[in-house]
């Protein structure tokens, strides 16, 4: 199951429900538009924060794996050089 699609679907449903709830509420149009604007900005900010957290997590994991690979490669090269010296 693709959790990203499920999350986006749920987020879209919540946003649509909130917008419809505000539109059908007994309030002036200008007030309703302001409420919708504020809510949508809040949701965009929340999604942006979650996105940034995910990107930071992936970046940290990538850097960690890169460091491990570099260490593994360097230790392999060192062992090869040691074996070449033993053979010589």
ABEGO torsion letter per residue (X at the ends): XBAAAAAAAAAAAAAAAAAAAAAABBBBAAAAAAAAAAAAAAAAAAAAAAAAAAAAAAAAAAAAAAAAAAAAAAAAAAAAAAAAAAAX
